[in-house]
Amino acid sequence: MFSWRYDKPYNVYDLYLNDYFKNSDLWGVEQFALVENEKIIAYVSCQVIKNDMWVGWSLRPNLCGSGTGHEFVEKCTVELISLKKHYMKDIFLKVYSWNTRAIKVYKKAGFVYYDKFIRVENGEDTEYIIMKMDIK
């Protein structure tokens, strides 16, 4: 189920490292998966915190770079807005600043730069970009 592995440096997104995803109490509430032949091919996480929706996506590695990522993000966004009744509000995401591939997908799907922050991870400064989508 959690078998895919990304090449470096994207391996920080490997599903087997994600303990949050392993919490089945959150499946269908904050976590959603696209499954084919009993294997996860895409994953979406969604949390509403203080009326702000925060989302994250993950595609199976062989689907990355295929030009379909923005369509996946767009369709998931529409579904999450409906499911969470999150109308007329912003949607946010955070992404490693070095992940230009994902940032390009998010921009194509309608997200824009909002802010950035630095977090210390494994003793090193790691920069994140925050992006948002205005829902009208």
VENRAJO-V698851 format. One record per residue. N is the residue number from 0. RES is the residue in one letter. PHI is phi in degrees with one decimal (none if undefined). OMEGA is omega in radians with two decimals (NA if undefined). Layout:
BEGIN
n = (N & N)
res = (RES & RES)
phi = (PHI & PHI)
omega = (OMEGA & OMEGA)
END
This chain:
BEGIN
n = (0 & 1 & 2 & 3 & 4 & 5 & 6 & 7 & 8 & 9 & 10 & 11 & 12 & 13 & 14 & 15 & 16 & 17 & 18 & 19 & 20 & 21 & 22 & 23 & 24 & 25 & 26 & 27 & 28 & 29 & 30 & 31 & 32 & 33 & 34 & 35 & 36 & 37 & 38 & 39 & 40 & 41 & 42 & 43 & 44 & 45 & 46 & 47 & 48 & 49 & 50 & 51 & 52 & 53 & 54 & 55 & 56 & 57 & 58 & 59 & 60 & 61 & 62 & 63 & 64 & 65 & 66 & 67 & 68 & 69 & 70 & 71 & 72 & 73 & 74 & 75 & 76 & 77 & 78 & 79 & 80 & 81 & 82 & 83 & 84 & 85 & 86 & 87 & 88 & 89 & 90 & 91 & 92 & 93 & 94 & 95 & 96 & 97 & 98 & 99 & 100 & 101 & 102 & 103 & 104 & 105 & 106 & 107 & 108 & 109 & 110 & 111 & 112 & 113 & 114 & 115 & 116 & 117 & 118 & 119 & 120 & 121 & 122 & 123 & 124 & 125 & 126 & 127 & 128 & 129 & 130 & 131 & 132 & 133 & 134 & 135)
res = (M & F & S & W & R & Y & D & K & P & Y & N & V & Y & D & L & Y & L & N & D & Y & F & K & N & S & D & L & W & G & V & E & Q & F & A & L & V & E & N & E & K & I & I & A & Y & V & S & C & Q & V & I & K & N & D & M & W & V & G & W & S & L & R & P & N & L & C & G & S & G & T & G & H & E & F & V & E & K & C & T & V & E & L & I & S & L & K & K & H & Y & M & K & D & I & F & L & K & V & Y & S & W & N & T & R & A & I & K & V & Y & K & K & A & G & F & V & Y & Y & D & K & F & I & R & V & E & N & G & E & D & T & E & Y & I & I & M & K & M & D & I & K)
phi = (none & -105.7 & -91.4 & -75.2 & -133.4 & -90.8 & -70.4 & -63.6 & -90.0 & -72.1 & -63.1 & -64.2 & -96.4 & -55.8 & -63.3 & -64.6 & -84.3 & -91.2 & -63.5 & -57.4 & -66.7 & -75.4 & -80.4 & -67.2 & -64.0 & -96.1 & -65.2 & 79.9 & -113.7 & -120.6 & -130.5 & -139.9 & -131.9 & -98.4 & -117.1 & -134.1 & 51.6 & 62.5 & -125.5 & -72.0 & -111.2 & -159.6 & -142.7 & -132.9 & -117.4 & -148.6 & -132.1 & -103.1 & -123.1 & 51.0 & 73.0 & -103.9 & -91.5 & -114.5 & -128.8 & -149.2 & -128.9 & -150.7 & -110.2 & -54.4 & -50.8 & -71.0 & -92.8 & -69.3 & 81.4 & -90.1 & 87.3 & -105.7 & -58.2 & -65.2 & -65.7 & -60.6 & -62.3 & -60.8 & -65.5 & -64.2 & -61.1 & -60.3 & -63.8 & -66.8 & -59.6 & -66.9 & -61.7 & -92.9 & 51.2 & -103.9 & -85.9 & 59.2 & -133.2 & -81.8 & -120.0 & -120.6 & -148.6 & -123.6 & -147.7 & -56.1 & -64.0 & -78.5 & -85.7 & -64.2 & -61.4 & -69.8 & -59.5 & -62.1 & -61.9 & -64.0 & -62.5 & -63.8 & -83.8 & 113.5 & -83.4 & -128.2 & -60.9 & -122.7 & -167.0 & -146.2 & -151.7 & -119.2 & -125.9 & -83.2 & -130.3 & 53.1 & 78.5 & -125.4 & -71.6 & -123.6 & -94.3 & -118.5 & -105.9 & -103.8 & -120.7 & -140.7 & -125.1 & -80.9 & -101.2 & -114.3)
omega = (-3.13 & -2.92 & -3.04 & 3.13 & 3.06 & 2.98 & 3.08 & 0.08 & -3.06 & -3.11 & 3.05 & 3.14 & -3.11 & -3.08 & -3.10 & 3.09 & -2.98 & 3.12 & 3.12 & -3.12 & -3.11 & 3.12 & -3.05 & 3.07 & -3.10 & -3.14 & -3.13 & 3.11 & 3.10 & -3.09 & -3.11 & -3.13 & 2.99 & -3.00 & 3.07 & -3.12 & 3.11 & 3.09 & 3.12 & 3.07 & 3.08 & -3.04 & 3.09 & 3.00 & -3.06 & 3.06 & 3.02 & -3.09 & -3.12 & 3.08 & 3.06 & 3.08 & 3.08 & -3.08 & 3.04 & -3.09 & 3.06 & 3.08 & 3.05 & -3.02 & -3.11 & 3.08 & 3.12 & -3.14 & -3.11 & -3.14 & -3.11 & -3.07 & -3.11 & 3.10 & 3.10 & 3.13 & 3.14 & -3.12 & 3.10 & -3.14 & 3.12 & -3.14 & -3.13 & 3.09 & -3.14 & -3.09 & -3.09 & -3.11 & -3.04 & -3.06 & 3.05 & 3.12 & 3.11 & 3.01 & -3.08 & 2.99 & 3.01 & -3.10 & 3.06 & -3.10 & 3.13 & -3.06 & -3.10 & 3.11 & 3.13 & 3.14 & 3.10 & 3.11 & -3.10 & 3.09 & -3.14 & 3.13 & 3.06 & 3.08 & 3.11 & 3.10 & 3.12 & -3.08 & 3.01 & 3.08 & 3.12 & 3.10 & 3.07 & 3.12 & -3.12 & 3.09 & -3.12 & 3.05 & 3.11 & -3.10 & 3.08 & 3.01 & 3.01 & 3.11 & 3.11 & 3.06 & 3.08 & 3.11 & 3.14 & NA)
END
